[in-house]
Amino acid sequence: MQRRLAAILAADMVGYSRLMGADEEGTIGRQHHIRQTVIDPGLKDNGGRMVKTTGDGLLVEFASAVDAVRFAIAMQEAIALMEAAGDQDTRIRYRVGINVGDIVADGDDILGDGVNISARLEGLAEPGGLCISDTVHQSVKGKLDVPFNDLGPQTLKNIEAPVRAWKWHVFDPQSVKSDDTANSDTPLAGTKPSIAVLPFNNMSGDREQDYFADGMSEDLITELSRMPWFYVTARNTSFTFRDTAVDIKAAGAAMGVAYILEGSVRKSGNRLRINAQLIDTATANHVWADRYDREIVDVFDIQDEITRAIIAAISPEFISAEFRKSRHKDPSQLDAWECVMQGRAHIWKFGKKDAEIARQLFEQAIRASPGGVMGLADLALVHFLDTFYRWSDSPGQSMKLMMTTAEKAVAADENDPLALTILAWAYLFSYQWDEAIETIDRAIALSPNFVPAMGVRGAIYACNDEPDIAIPAIIDAIRRSPRDGFLPFWYMGIFWAFHTIQDYQAALVHCRQSVRIAPNNPTFIRQLAVVYGMLGEDDKCRQSVADYLRLVPTATVSDAANIPSRNPQSLARFLQILQKIGVPEA
């Protein structure tokens, strides 16, 4: 006998004897279909080993608690969707329990308290639901966006010590009408919306392209799961819609998602055409759509390229759509997620009044969200603006608040790329150069296609006196996401990189772009004035200085001393230019 640590999943069909008595052949047939289309593919995707099956139960071993929970939730969601059309009394449903513990291997079988606890937890789960031990919960916390309810310590039969348990219950497709907002009645209401990626349709007539189409969908699911904006429905659920005509409203209601991403692949000769569209399931209206034509050289390279392009394109469009949904609501009636969406629309205007409105909305989100974490990272940005623009009576205190608030956001979820990105920005303005780079690199490692982090990374390198890294990184981020909310930060960075190498002709192009997107941002007007001054455009320089002083009547040269430049010569030259073009010294 051998001992090892494992995640053990025990599942049992609810009302098995009753179902068999009512319709033996039908129950067995549906059971086999679920096994072939949901359970076996799901185990393969998540590294699970089927230890044994009984007529009504399963025992599965996983090396990872995260894989076990991911499989269980995908399985329960898929089964709920497949069985939704049947009567309540005839649906196949499973209870599932998961524990991490020491097991004894006896041939192919496994024994021990680790197994027994998972079986007892399964008995605590609701039909269609999942119950996990606290050990499992600690393993998946921060890694899976799944809401669990704390059941507290539970006394389990034949288990000596109480076991703290956590419960999750699957969303019931029948609980939402087809004309309702898809996420209005789900357990996730008030939090970030959910999205499903349907299998892309192969319209080529070439069955080999099925692999490419499926790969596109799977890659998009993976990458969207790394974004901080969405809850993403598991593959096993969304892929049940393969090869079917999809009614968007009905599919959205069945899966409990607010958005669906769907598309198609068509091959002609050595060219591929890929269409993709993001659809609001409540209205069936398109939020975004685009087409990509590529010549086939390396299929995997094309797949990666298109996935990156789609992810970068839909994120800002999605945020805009979420803002539009909530903008006409009474502010007192906004839930936590809606407060964040409204707050972001204000904060990116970079104005003092808008920043104050954003502060109130983010604080409202923090009060309304479970654990008080939603809106924390965004609130840190308000503290940054208070510091950078001297809107606060105590800029030094605001800087401390930015750091502590960003640190709280990361402590709440260390795998949130947005929180890490904002913490990296806080480190930059605290002159903690190495920490800033390490933190932004962590954000990108967690979410390689999270464009805000890519652009902020370039801005950090610009201030870190590495313009050769900064300039191409920021240009790439602007190309990928030209409507991104973080654009102002990127433009600050790319100006500083060009200023460092004294290429003011190139800087002029980006300064004009930055003023177009934020015409009342004093930083951009100040940068434009500097560029005109260095290029000898005296009239335009005087006008820009006048515009800058109109926006900030108390502005002085020393205000710019808080720019976090690791190159003291670049900062000194910038201050000298401001003095030369007529900004008051004090």
N, C-alpha and C positions, 0 to 999 in steps of 0.2 A: 504493500500500500504506500502511496505517495501523498504528501500534503502540499497544498499550494493555496495562494490567495486568488480569489476570483470574484467576479460579479455574477450572481446567480439570478436568473429570471424564472419565476414559476407562474404559469397561466392556467386558468381553468374556465371552461365554457359555462356560462350561466344557464341553468335550467336544462341541462343536457338530456336528462331522462324524459322530461316533458316534451322537448322538441322531437326526440326520437320516437316517442309514443304517438305523437301527432302526425309526423311525416318522416319516416325512417329514411327512405331513399332520397327525398329532397334535402334533408338535413346533411346526410353523408355527402351528397353531391356538392352542396354549397360549402361544406367544410373542406372538401378536397380542392375546390376552386380557390378558396381563401389561402390554403396552404401553398398552392402552386403560384398564385399571382401576387400574394402579399408576404407571407411568412418566409418562404424559402429565398426569394430574391432579397428580402430585407436582411435576413441573416447573412447572406453572402456580402451585401454592401457594408455591413457593420461588424463583420468578423465574429459572428456568433456560431457556437457549435451546439446542434441539437443533441442533447444527451439522451432523452427518451420522450416518447409520446404515449399517452393513454387515450382511451376513447374520447375523453373530454378535456385533456390537459396536456401541457408542454413543460419540459424542464430544459432550460438553455443555459449554457455557460459562455461568458464573455471575459475577455482580458481587461476590459475597460468599463467602468460604471457609466461614462458618458455614452459609449456605444450602446450599452444595454438600454439606457433611458431613451436615447434617440430612436432605437429600433421599436421600443414598446409604444411610444407615442405615435410614431408613423404607422405602426400596425393598427392601433386602436382607431386612429383617424380614418385609415383606409377602410377598415371593416365597417365603421359607422356609416361611411359614405356608400359603400356597396349594399348595405342592408337597409338604407334609409327608406326605400320604396315599400318595404314590407310592413305588416302590422306590428305594433309594439310587442305583442306577445309572441311573435314568431321570429323576431330578429335574432341572429347569432351575435352574442356579445361575450367578451372575455373579461374576467378580473385578472389583474396582473400585480405581482409583488416582486420587488427587486431588493437584494441585499448584497453587500460586499463582505466577505468573510473567509475564514479558513475552511477548506474542504478537504475531504479524503477521497482520492481517486481509487476506485476499485474496478479495474478494467476500464470499460467505457462509461461506467456509472460513477456518480459522485454522491458522497454522503457527508454527514456532519451537521453541526449547528448552523453553519452558514447557509446550508440548503433548507434546513427546517425553518429558519427565520423568514426566508423568502416565501415559503409556503404559507406561513402564518400571516404574513403581511398581505399576501394575495387575498386572504379571507376578509381583510379590512377594506379592500378596495371596493368602490362602487361598480356596478355593471358598466362596462365600457371604460373603466377608469384604471388608475395606477396608484399603488401605495409603495413607498420606498422607505428604507431605513435612514436614520440621520447620517450614517457613514456615506451612503450614496448621495444624499442631498449635499453634503459638504464637497463631494467630488465634482458635482455638476454645477454648483452655484457659480455664476459668472461665466460659465461656458455654454450653457443652453438657455435661451430666452423662454423659460417655461414657468408658469405660475404654480407654485405648490402651496397648499394650506397646511399649517403645522397642527398635527393632531396631539402633540405632547407625548409623554411617556406612555407606552402601551404594555399591558401585561399579556404576554403571549403564552398559549398553552405549551407546557413542557419546556419553556425557556426560563431559566432561573432569574435573570435580571430584566427589568423593564427595558423596552426598546422604544426610543423616540421615533415617531413615524411622521411621514409627510404624504399628503394626498393630492392627486391631480385627477380631474374628471374630463373626459373627452367632450368636445362641443357637439351638441345634438343638432344635426342638419334640419330636423323637423321644427326646431324652435324658432326659426327665422323664416318669415314669408318672403317670397321671391321679390316683392317690390319694396322690402325694407332695406335700409342701409346695411351692408353686409356685416359690419362689425358692431352694430349698435347694441345688440343684446348678448354678445359673446362675453366670456369671462375676462377678455382683454380690453373691454371698453374703458376709455380714459387713458389708455397707454398707446404706444406707437402702433400704427395700423399693420395689418397682415397682408401678405402678398403670396400668390401662387404662380408658379411658372408651369404652364401647360407644355406637354411634349410638342416640339416644333413639328409641323407637318412636312413630310417629304413629298414634294410635288413633281419629282423628276421621273417617276416611273422606274427608277433604278433602286432596287431594294438595298444595294450597298450604301446608299445615302441615308438609310435609316440610322446607321451607326453615327453618322455625322450629325444628323438632326437631334438624336438623343443626347449626343455629347454636348451639343450647344445648350440644350435645356439643363442638363446636369451641371455644367460649368456655371451657368447663370444662377442656379439654385445655390451652389457653393459660394459664389462671390457675393450674392445678395445676402447670404447668411452672415457674411463678414461686415456688412454695412450696419451702422448704428441707427438707421432710419426704420427698419422693417422687422416684423416677425415673418419668417418664411415657412410656408407649409412644406412638409417633407415630400420627397420625391414619390414615395409609395402612394401618397394620397393624390397628388396632382396627376400622376401617370395613369390613374384609373380612367382618365378622360382620353386616352390614346384611341385614335381612329374612330372618334365619335363626333357628331355634329354638336357643338357646344353652345348652349344658351348661356350667355355671360352672366346674366342676373341669377339664373338658377344655380349655375356652377359656383358663383361667388357665395350664394346663400348656403349651399351644401357644404362648402369648405370653410365657411365663416371668414372669408377674406374680403378686404376692401378693394384690392386691386388684383388684376390678372395680367400677366405678361405672356403673350402668345406670339407665334411667328411661323414662318414657313421657309423651306429651303428648296431651291430649284437649280438643277445642274443642266447646263447646255454646253456640250463640247468640253473645253477646258476652263469654263467660267462658272462661278457660283453666284446666285442672287439670293440674298437673305433679307426677308422682310420681318420686322418686329414691331409690336405695338403694345403700349401700356394702356389698360382700360379700367375705368372706374366701374366696379360691379354694381353700384347703386343705380347708375344712370345708363350704363353700357356706352358711355361716351369715351372717345379716345382722349387720353391725357397727352400721349406722345406717340409718334410713329416715325419710322425711318426705313430706308432701304440701303443695302450694302452690296455692291458688285465687286467681286474679287476674281482674279485669275488664279487658277489652282496651281500652286507650286508645292507647298507643304501644307497638307490638310490641317495638321495640328497648329501650325503657325496662324493659319486663317481663323481657326476656331478661337484661339487665344486673342487674336487681334479684335475680332468682332465682339467677343465677350467683354473685353475692356471698353470698347467703344459704347456698347449698349449700357453698361453699368454707369459709365461717366455721363451719358446723355440723360438717363431717366432720373437720376438722383435729384438734380435741381428742379426738373419738371414735376416730380412727385411732391417735393416740398412746396412748390407753388400751388399745386392742386389742393394740398392739405390746408394751406393758408386761405385759399378762396372758399373752401367749405365752411370755415369758421368765422370769416371776417364780419358777417352781418349778425353774429350772435351777440346777445347781451354779455358784456365782459364777466358779469357775476355768474353766468351760466356755463362758462367755458370749463371743460375738464382739463386735466394736467397736460395732455398732449396738445390740445388746442391752444392752451396758454403758451406753450413753447413755440408753436408755429407762428402765433401772432407776435410773440416777442422777437423772434428772429427777423420777421419782416421789418420791425422797427430798428433793431440794432444795426442792421446792415446799411441804414441810411446815414450812420455816423453823425448824428446830430444830438445836441444836449437834451432837448425835449424828448426826442425819440428814445434816447438811452434811458431816460427816467421812466417812460412808459414800459420799455422792455424790462427794466428792473422789477417793476410791480408785477408784470405778467410772469416772469420767471419765479419770483417769490411765491406767487399764487400757485404755480405748478408744483413747487417744492412742498407746499403745505398740502396739496391735493393728492400727490403721488404716494404710492406705497413705499414706506421707508424714507420718504422725503428726499429722493435722489434725482427725480426728473427735473431738469432745468438747472441743476447745479453747475454743470460745465458752462452753460450759456451765461449764467450769472457772473461767472468769473470774467467773461469778456466785458460785461458792463463795468466791473471794477477796473479792468484794463483801460477802457476809454476814459474813466474818471481820472486815472493816473496820467495817461499820455497827453490828454488835452487840458489837464489842470482844472477839470470841472469840479473836482472834490475840494473841500476846504482843507483836506489833509491827504495830498497825493501819496505820501509815504504809507499812510494807513491803508489807502485803497490798494496799493501794490501788495501789501501783506494779505489783504482780504482776497485779492485775485489768486495769490499762491495757495492760501489755505482752502479756498473754495474749489480750485482745480484739483488739489490733492484729495479733498473729500470725494469729488466725482470719480477719481481714479480708484480710490479705496473702495467705493461702492461697487465698481465693476472695472477690474484691472484689464479687461479685454475689450473695453469700449474705445475704438480708435479716435472718436471725436474727443472724449475726455482726455486721452493721451496727447492729442494734437494741441489742445488748449493748455494743458499743463506744460508742454514743451515751449509754447509761446510765453508762458509765465516765467519759465526758467530763463529764456532769452532776455527778457526785460529785467531779470534779477542778476544778469551778467554771469549766470551759471552755464557757460558755453557747453561744456562736456555733457552736463545733464540734459540740456536742451536737445543736443544731437542724439544722445542715447534714447531719450523718450520718444522723439519723433520717429526714430528708426523702429522702435517697438510698435508704434501705431501702424507703420507700413508693413512690418512683418506680419501683424495680425490681419491686415486688410490691404493687400498689395495694390488694389485698384481704388482705394479711397483717395480720390483726387484732392480733397482739402488738405490731407496730410502731405501729399506730394508737393503741392505748391508751398505750404508752410515750411517744409523741409528746405526748399530752395531759398526762401526768405531768411531762414536761420543761417544757411551757409553764406548768404550775401553779407550778413552782419558779422559772420565769423571770418571774414576776409578771405573767402574762397569763391570769387566770382566765376571762375571757370566751371565750378560745379553748380552754382546758383542759377546762372542765366539759362542753360538748357533745361534745367529742372522746372523752372517757372514757366518758360515758354511752352513746354510740354503740357503742364497743368492747364494753362490758358487754352491751349488747342483742344484739350480733352473736354473741358467744362467751362465754356466761355460765359456761362450765366451763373457761375458758382457764387454763393454768398461770401466765400472767403477771398474773392478776387481782390478786394482792397488790400489785404495783407500781402498778397502776392505782388501787387503793383508797388507797394512800399519796398519790398525786397528787391525787385528787379531794378528800380531806380537806384537803390543804394549800390548794387553791383556795378551798374554802368558808371555811377559817380566815382566808385573806387578806381576803375580803370580809365576814368575821364573820357568816356565815349558819350558825349552829350548829344550827338546826332541820333544815336540809337536810343538814348534815354528819352528824347523828345517824342518818338513814336509812342512809347508806352505811357508817357506822361499825358499825352492828349487822350489816349484811350481811357486812362484812369479818371480824368476829369469828365469825360462823357458819361461814365457809369455812375459817378458820384460828384456832381457839379458843385455841391456845397461842402465837400470834404476839405477842410483847410490844409491838411497834409499834402494833398495832391496839388492844390493851388500853389503852395509854397515850393514844392518840387518843380512845378512848371516855371515859376518865376526864376528859380536857380538856373534851369536849363536855358531859358531865354537870355539870362544874363551872361552865361558862359558862351553862348553862340553869338553874342553881340546884337541880339534883337531887342534894342533898347525900348522901343515903344511898347512892344508886347510884354517886356519885363516889367515896366512901370505899371501897366494895367493889371498884371497878375499880382504884383505887390499890393496894389490898391484893393484888389478883390480879397486878398488874404487878410489885410488889416480890417476890411469891412466885416469879414466873418469873425475875426478874433481881434477886436480893437485894442486889447491889452497885450498883444503879442510882442515878444522881444526875441533877440538873437539867442539869449540864454535858454529859451524854451526848448530849443533843439538839442540842448546838451544831454537830454535823456534818451537820445537815439543810441541803442546798444551796439556800438561799433567796436570790434576788436582791433581795428586799425586806427590808432589815435590820429595819424596824419590825415586820414579821410575825414574824420569828424572835425578836426581843426580847420581843414580846408572848407568844409561845408559852412561852418560858423563864419568864416571870413567872407565867403561869398554872400551870405545873408546880410552881413554888415555892409558890404560893398553895394548891394542893390537897394539899400534904403530901409531895411527892417530895423526898428529902434534897438539900440544896444541894451537898454534897461528901462 
